[in-house]
Amino acid sequence: MRVGFIKEAVRVPKTDKLIKLTVDFGDHTRTIVAGIGDQYTPEDLNGLKTVFILNLIPKVIRGIKSEGMIIVAEDEKTNKVYLLRVPDDTPVGAKVW
């Protein structure tokens, strides 16, 4: 897991939940498709520094190659998901363990 900075977030056309993220990890950038668009807008995500899993096999979702997964916390009673916040001074690309 690594800290990434969301440089750009855009809705995936013709979907209710999918958002395409362009994420900076310091030494490289990845595209990640997240299914949180029913609870967050692209504007909520742009400029956010949060935690991602990167050691997954890339998967094509709606024609977009997704190269990781955003980490969220979920309240199982309400199905609400919460984005994990990291301190502003946390370096992009920092390992999470």
C-alpha positions in Angstrom: 0.0 0.0 0.0 1.2 3.5 -0.8 0.1 7.1 -0.4 -1.0 8.6 -3.6 -2.1 12.1 -4.7 -5.3 12.2 -6.9 -4.3 14.6 -9.7 -7.6 14.1 -11.6 -10.9 12.4 -11.0 -13.6 12.1 -13.6 -16.8 10.1 -13.8 -16.8 7.1 -16.1 -19.6 7.8 -18.7 -22.8 5.9 -18.4 -22.1 4.7 -14.9 -23.5 5.7 -11.5 -20.7 4.6 -9.3 -17.4 4.5 -11.3 -14.8 7.3 -11.1 -11.5 7.2 -13.0 -8.6 8.5 -10.9 -5.2 9.6 -12.2 -3.0 9.1 -9.2 0.6 10.4 -8.6 2.8 8.1 -6.6 5.9 10.2 -6.8 8.0 8.0 -9.2 5.0 7.1 -11.5 1.4 7.8 -12.2 -1.4 5.2 -12.4 -5.0 5.0 -13.5 -7.4 3.6 -10.9 -11.1 3.0 -11.3 -13.0 3.4 -8.1 -16.7 2.4 -7.4 -17.4 5.2 -5.0 -19.2 7.6 -7.3 -22.5 7.0 -5.6 -21.1 8.7 -2.5 -18.4 11.0 -3.7 -18.1 13.4 -6.7 -14.9 13.9 -8.7 -14.7 17.3 -7.0 -14.5 15.6 -3.6 -11.6 13.5 -4.8 -9.5 16.0 -6.8 -6.3 17.0 -4.9 -6.9 14.3 -2.2 -3.9 12.4 -0.7 -5.0 8.9 0.4 -4.0 5.3 0.5 -4.0 2.8 -2.4 -3.2 -0.9 -3.0 -0.8 -1.2 -5.9 0.2 -4.9 -6.0 -2.9 -6.1 -7.8 -3.1 -7.5 -11.3 -4.5 -4.7 -13.6 -8.1 -5.2 -14.5 -10.0 -3.6 -17.4 -13.2 -1.9 -16.1 -15.6 -0.4 -18.7 -12.7 -0.2 -21.2 -10.3 1.5 -18.7 -7.2 -0.3 -17.4 -7.3 0.0 -13.6 -3.9 -0.4 -11.9 -4.8 -0.5 -8.2 -7.5 0.1 -5.6 -8.4 3.0 -3.3 -8.7 2.1 0.4 -11.8 3.2 2.2 -13.5 2.4 5.6 -17.1 1.2 5.5 -19.9 1.4 8.0 -21.6 -2.0 7.4 -24.9 -0.7 8.9 -25.3 2.1 6.5 -23.0 1.0 3.7 -21.4 4.5 3.8 -17.7 4.6 2.8 -15.2 6.9 4.3 -12.0 8.1 2.6 -8.8 7.7 4.6 -7.0 11.0 5.1 -3.3 11.2 5.6 -1.4 14.3 7.0 -0.6 16.9 4.4 3.1 16.5 5.0 3.1 12.7 4.2 5.3 12.2 1.1 3.5 10.9 -2.0 4.6 7.3 -2.6 5.2 6.6 1.1 4.7 3.0 2.1 1.8 2.2 4.4 2.3 -0.8 6.7 
